[in-house]
Amino acid sequence: MQRIKFMIQLFLKEPLWFRLLISVSLLASIIFSSSYFSNTSIYESLSKLAAAIFFSAVGMKLRMKRVVSILLFTAAAICIYLSIHSLF
């Protein structure tokens, strides 16, 4: 429980733009990937792009930890590829 509180405190110390970017991209990814929007491929693509933005932002934040950063950038690249691929 203390680790969760510590992570929340670290998140709240971030600049407002970063907190908004992370929150909005995560929320958009969750909303657009829901079954309500699953009929249209553009919403699935938007969901994957929002996930890519989320992974890229967190990867930039953790760029001092190279392995984690590389994994997050790889996940972002996969999301971008899947987003483009789902449009066609």
C-alpha positions in Angstrom: 0.0 0.0 0.0 2.9 2.3 0.7 4.3 1.8 -2.7 1.0 2.8 -4.3 0.9 6.0 -2.2 4.4 6.7 -3.2 3.6 6.3 -6.9 0.6 8.6 -6.6 2.7 11.2 -4.8 5.3 11.0 -7.6 2.5 11.4 -10.2 1.1 14.5 -8.5 4.5 16.1 -8.5 4.6 16.0 -12.3 3.7 19.1 -14.3 0.1 19.7 -15.1 0.5 19.2 -18.9 2.1 15.8 -18.3 -0.6 14.7 -15.9 -3.3 15.8 -18.4 -1.5 14.1 -21.3 -1.2 10.8 -19.5 -4.8 10.9 -18.1 -6.5 11.9 -21.4 -4.6 9.5 -23.5 -5.2 6.6 -21.1 -8.9 7.5 -20.9 -9.2 7.9 -24.7 -7.6 4.5 -25.2 -10.0 2.8 -22.8 -13.1 4.5 -24.1 -12.3 4.0 -27.8 -11.4 0.4 -27.3 -14.8 -0.4 -25.7 -17.4 -2.5 -27.4 -19.6 0.5 -28.1 -17.0 1.8 -30.6 -15.9 -1.5 -32.0 -18.0 -1.4 -35.2 -15.9 1.4 -36.8 -12.3 0.9 -37.6 -11.4 4.6 -37.1 -12.2 4.4 -33.4 -10.1 1.3 -33.0 -7.3 3.2 -34.7 -7.8 6.2 -32.4 -7.6 3.9 -29.4 -4.3 2.5 -30.6 -2.9 6.0 -31.3 -3.9 7.1 -27.8 -2.1 4.1 -26.3 1.0 5.0 -28.4 0.9 8.5 -27.0 0.6 7.1 -23.5 3.5 4.7 -24.0 5.7 7.4 -25.6 5.0 10.0 -22.8 5.8 7.5 -20.1 8.9 6.3 -22.0 10.1 9.9 -22.2 9.6 10.3 -18.5 11.6 7.1 -17.8 14.3 7.6 -20.3 17.0 7.3 -17.6 16.0 3.7 -17.2 17.0 2.5 -20.6 15.4 -1.0 -20.7 12.0 0.2 -19.5 12.2 3.2 -21.9 13.1 0.9 -24.9 10.2 -1.4 -24.0 7.7 1.4 -23.8 9.0 2.9 -27.1 8.7 -0.5 -28.7 5.1 -0.8 -27.5 4.4 2.7 -28.9 5.8 1.7 -32.3 3.7 -1.5 -32.3 0.6 0.5 -31.4 1.3 3.0 -34.2 1.8 0.1 -36.7 -1.5 -1.6 -35.6 -3.3 1.7 -35.8 -2.2 2.3 -39.4 -2.8 -1.4 -40.2 -6.4 -1.3 -38.8 -7.3 1.6 -41.1 -6.6 -0.5 -44.2 
